[in-house]
């Protein structure tokens, strides 16, 4: 498993992270986390799986700044990793 994208941001006391991993079989796993920033502990984790890079665009992600940045990032221009 190889990390191909990462972004984090803060809103008040909460930290939000969004990560994308390419799995050994070529598929992708995206993880959205909401953290309690004061104690650095994950409060909520959501996982999304996709067979293709293009399929990542069509997931029902949470409406966070990190997801918006991801969807508008250069990740889509990189081609296959």
C-alpha positions in Angstrom: 0.0 0.0 0.0 1.4 3.4 -1.1 0.2 6.8 0.0 -0.5 8.9 -3.1 -2.3 11.9 -1.5 -2.5 13.6 1.9 -4.1 16.8 3.1 -4.9 18.1 6.6 -6.6 21.2 8.0 -8.0 22.7 11.1 -11.4 24.2 12.0 -11.5 25.3 15.6 -10.4 22.5 17.9 -10.9 19.9 15.2 -8.4 18.6 12.7 -9.5 17.0 9.4 -7.4 14.7 7.3 -7.9 13.2 3.9 -5.6 10.4 2.6 -5.6 8.3 -0.6 -3.6 5.0 -0.8 -3.0 2.9 -3.9 -3.3 -0.8 -2.9 -1.1 -3.6 -4.2 -3.8 -4.7 -6.7 -3.9 -1.2 -8.2 -7.2 -0.2 -6.6 -7.5 2.9 -4.3 -8.6 3.5 -0.7 -9.5 6.9 0.5 -9.8 7.8 4.2 -11.4 10.8 5.8 -10.7 11.5 9.4 -12.1 14.0 11.9 -9.8 14.4 14.9 -10.1 15.9 18.3 -7.2 18.2 18.0 -6.7 18.8 21.7 -5.9 15.1 22.5 -4.9 14.1 18.9 -7.5 11.3 18.7 -9.6 10.2 15.8 -13.3 10.9 16.4 -14.6 9.7 13.1 -13.2 7.7 10.2 -14.8 7.0 6.9 -13.3 4.7 4.2 -14.0 4.7 0.5 -12.8 2.1 -2.0 -12.5 2.4 -5.8 -11.1 0.1 -8.4 -9.9 3.1 -10.5 -8.5 6.5 -10.0 -11.5 8.0 -11.9 -13.9 6.1 -9.6 -12.5 8.2 -6.7 -14.3 11.3 -8.2 -17.7 9.7 -7.7 -17.7 8.8 -4.0 -20.0 10.3 -1.4 -17.3 12.1 0.5 -18.0 14.3 3.5 -18.3 18.0 2.7 -14.9 19.1 4.1 -12.3 21.6 2.8 -9.8 18.7 2.5 -12.1 16.8 0.1 -12.7 19.9 -2.0 -9.0 20.5 -2.2 -8.5 16.9 -3.2 -11.1 17.0 -6.0 -9.5 20.1 -7.4 -5.9 19.0 -6.9 -3.2 17.9 -9.4 -3.7 14.3 -8.3 -5.9 13.8 -11.3 -3.1 14.9 -13.7 -0.5 12.6 -12.4 -1.6 9.5 -14.3 -0.9 6.1 -12.9 1.4 5.8 -9.9 
